[in-house]
Amino acid sequence: MPTPAEIKKALLQAGFEVYRTRGDAVQVAERVRENLLMDSGIVVGAEPLRVGFVVRAQRNDFPGAADEQLFERARRMAESAVAHGYTEAEAALRHVRDPGDAERTLDTWCEVHFEKRVASLELAVSEVGFALSLEKTALPR
């Protein structure tokens, strides 16, 4: 299995931006919104070699919706990934706190993490490209 340093090197050589490395996982940077903020919803893990990503539905976008409805909206975002071999690894609530007042919650995100184990570093890099192509935030219609 490749080390996190080898994963990072392969991702950079393939033209991806790396956000950071934590433990055995390398987080891939994504540019989001018009102001070019960075996000990191895609990860390549070393032990075992896997690619994962997070999809979410944000409570502020769907006021009054129950948590389970928001989780289902998030899961629908990943239907093509499930057909591509990804499986749900975890579902969790994430409270987005006000940076000026930790007691105040700005939003609540219902996040679902999907993963796919891969046999080689080359496949992992390819899967990162696939994961980057996915919409990862449910939007109201």
C-alpha positions, -999 to +999 in steps of 0.1 A: +000+000+000+012+035-008+021+059+020+003+093+024+034+110+009+032+088-022-005+095-025+001+132-022+028+131-048+006+111-073-023+135-068-001+165-074+014+149-105-021+143-118-029+180-114-050+179-083-047+203-054-040+189-020-057+205+010-038+187+038-027+154+051-041+140+083-029+106+096-031+082+067-055+104+047-048+130+020-076+155+016-081+169-019-089+206-023-119+217-042-126+253-053-162+262-045-184+292-051-175+324-070-150+336-044-127+306-048-130+294-013-114+260-007-133+230+006-122+195+012-149+169+008-127+143-010-101+121+007-077+094-003-069+070+025-039+047+027-049+019+050-068+004+032-064+023+000-097+040-006-113+072-020-141+089-001-163+119-004-190+137+015-224+149+003-247+171+023-280+189+027-279+221+047-308+229+071-308+266+060-316+255+025-346+233+036-362+250+066-386+228+085-373+195+070-366+166+093-330+153+097-339+121+079-354+140+049-321+160+047-300+128+049-321+113+021-316+145-001-278+141+005-279+104-004-297+112-037-267+133-046-246+102-045-268+078-066-244+078-095-215+071-072-233+041-056-238+028-091-201+033-096-192+011-066-192+035-036-209+025-004-222+046+025-196+047+053-212+071+078-240+097+082-236+124+107-250+159+117-224+187+116-232+219+134-216+250+118-207+273+146-204+311+145-166+318+146-173+348+169-197+329+193-192+292+197-226+289+214-244+301+183-251+276+155-252+292+120-264+260+102-267+223+106-255+200+078-267+164+073-236+148+058-232+114+043-197+099+037-192+074+008-161+053+002-147+030-024-117+007-019-093+006-048-066-018-058-039+007-069-028+043-066-036+048-103-072+038-097-073+061-066-062+090-087-089+082-113-116+079-087-106+114-073-114+127-108-148+110-107-155+123-072-146+159-082-172+156-110-201+150-085-224+177-071-220+174-033-245+198-019-283+194-022-299+226-034-336+236-032-354+235-064 
